[in-house]
């Protein structure tokens, strides 16, 4: 089983920032679509942002506030979260998937809480 290792969650005040990191095995990082999902209590899991080569995607609610980026040398994908809002409170999950190679791996999740 492939392991995605997440870090960087925690407590932030509204308007604050956090950066999430996710390390994936080198064997899959460069060929995967890497994404960050989140799930708030009582809500469905939603895709927040993804990166595939130079192409990025953001859900409308985080555009202009969150930035996803990747470091090939470190096999790491980051999610820089700025101007955080209480609605951003959720468990954030890293995802690595490939339709071509037929896999879909998840991290264990990291809690992000935005509260004053």
Secondary structure, DSSP 8 states (H G I E B T S, - for coil): ----EEE--EEE-TT--EEEEEE--HHHHTTSEEEEEEE-TTS--EEEEEEETTEEEE-GGGTTTEEEEEEGGGTEEEEEE-S--GGG-EEEEEEEEETTTTEEEE---EEEEE--
